[in-house]
Amino acid sequence: MSGWGLTANLLSKHFSAVGDKLSETIAAWDPETATEADRDRLNETLMDTAQKLATARNAFNKEHDDVVKLRALIANDEKVAESLGDRLAAGSISESAVSKFCDELEGEKARLPQEIQEEADAKEYLDQLQQVVDAFSKSLSDFDAQAKKNMQVLASAQAQKDLQALRLQRQAELDGLNGIASHSSAMAALTKKAQAVSSEAAGMRIVADIKQKPLDDAKEIEDIRHSVSMTGGATESVVDRLKRLSSKAS
């Protein structure tokens, strides 16, 4: 049995231990409850499996190329064999050479089924790995889709929360403005009272001024009399007396 045949058969035989375990992991995977750590582990497994898939694909391509080359070699040797009989009969080629050629052609044909089987085994292994990778990829895609949905729900909830907070803030501002309005009404009443008191005080000042006017006039007259009497009784200086007398003489 070829190496790829053994690998494929082992994977098939122990699929309950390997494949079923992967299947159970995928089946138990719930994108709605999985955590970011679960996603990281799944992604790590996906990357590891993807690397195995890439190696398996390269190996399959090699096995396929071997089959293609062997088929082409057999087809070409079969054409050569058709002409060897005539050449052997004509003596242009030895019987030993023809015999060796026949041995090689028979070996090529005998090896072809083995090569075809190895190609098939490699293809089977490749397909199984591809299925696993596809399953993991779908699980990750489901997780990311659910995560995006959850983020949208969270964003919507946050928007509602912000809206409610804004409403409360606006209501508080309105309540504050209403309070200021009430306070302004009280201030208006107080201002009106102050104006009334001021008007009353102005009236009292006018009355006082009216009563004070005769007193002020009397005092002014008294001051005039006093100043006149002070002037009339002033002592005449010698110089002023000389001037007065000199004026009369002339």
Stockholm file with secondary structure:
# STOCKHOLM 1.0

chainA/1-250         MSGWGLTANLLSKHFSAVGDKLSETIAAWDPETATEADRDRLNETLMDTAQKLATARNAFNKEHDDVVKLRALIANDEKVAESLGDRLAAGSISESAVSKFCDELEGEKARLPQEIQEEADAKEYLDQLQQVVDAFSKSLSDFDAQAKKNMQVLASAQAQKDLQALRLQRQAELDGLNGIASHSSAMAALTKKAQAVSSEAAGMRIVADIKQKPLDDAKEIEDIRHSVSMTGGATESVVDRLKRLSSKAS
#=GR chainA/1-250 SS CCHHHHHHHHHHHTTTTTHHHHHHHHHHCCTTTCCHHHHHHHHHHHHHHHHHHHHHHHHHHHHHHHHHHHHHHHHHHHHHHHHHHHHHHHTSSCHHHHHHHHHHHHHHHHHHHHHHHHHHHHHHHHHHHHHHHHHHHHHHHHHHHHHHHHHHHHHHHHHHHHHHHHHHHHHHHHHHHHHHHHHHHHHHHHHHHHHHHHHHHHHHHHHHHHHHHHHHHHHHHHHHHHHHHHHHTCCCCHHHHHHHHHHHHC
#=GC SS_cons         CCHHHHHHHHHHHTTTTTHHHHHHHHHHCCTTTCCHHHHHHHHHHHHHHHHHHHHHHHHHHHHHHHHHHHHHHHHHHHHHHHHHHHHHHHTSSCHHHHHHHHHHHHHHHHHHHHHHHHHHHHHHHHHHHHHHHHHHHHHHHHHHHHHHHHHHHHHHHHHHHHHHHHHHHHHHHHHHHHHHHHHHHHHHHHHHHHHHHHHHHHHHHHHHHHHHHHHHHHHHHHHHHHHHHHHHTCCCCHHHHHHHHHHHHC
//
